[in-house]
Amino acid sequence: MNVTKKRLTQIIKEELEEAYVASLAAKPSGEAKMAKSQLLRTAEYSTKLINMLEDDSDLEPWVQSKITLASDYLSKVYHHLHGEEVLDQE
């Protein structure tokens, strides 16, 4: 499934808005509140970067490496927390 740059930007914007509204309603405390703030900032930067990059842009190796690491780290956290959620439901 191919997702256009415009659609991806729209999806991220919608997710940011939903996360922001949910964060206002939930009023989390401690580490979760800080993590949510950092994730929202990360999503905002992601959206800005998506808009800055053209499909044929050349990136310096260190830039591509940082994007890969960020993606990998977030993926691992997601799968860890999702796994705990699934276990809690069973």
ABEGO torsion letter per residue (X at the ends): XBBBAAAAAAAAAAAAAAAAAAAAAAGBBEAAAAAAAAAAAAAAAAAAAAAABBAABBBBAAAAAAAAAAAAAAAAAAAAAAAAAAAAAX
